[in-house]
Amino acid sequence: MRRVPVAAVDELPQGTMKMVQVDGVDILIVALDDRFYAMQGICSHEYFELDKGFLTGDSITCALHLSRFDLETGEALDPPAELPLARYRVDVEDGLLVVELPDGPIPVNE
């Protein structure tokens, strides 16, 4: 496993999202309710950037076809998406958001 700093904590006020790239893979960072979440940044149903979607309670909704995903688990809550979003561990270290990723290719669900 490798740990990759992706953003400063102060770049993400609560209730906001930020898309970052690691090895050419879009990763969405979400700050909500004093927690941070990291997940694949592209909808698992059809290619669309999730940072263009919106937060609804404890989920994120893709703006293209309105598929909704649970922030905690990545599970698809509403069709047309069926596959969950790949999730990644994110920690705060010295004011930075650090994502834990496997060595090699970053897993995503397409």
Buried (B, 14 or more C-beta within 10 A) or exposed (E): EEEBEBBEBEBBEEEEBBBBEBEEBBBBBBBBEEEBBBBBBBBBBEEBBBBEBBBEEBBBBBBBBEBBBBBEBBBBBEEEBEBBBBBBEBEEEEEBBBBEBEEEEBEBBE
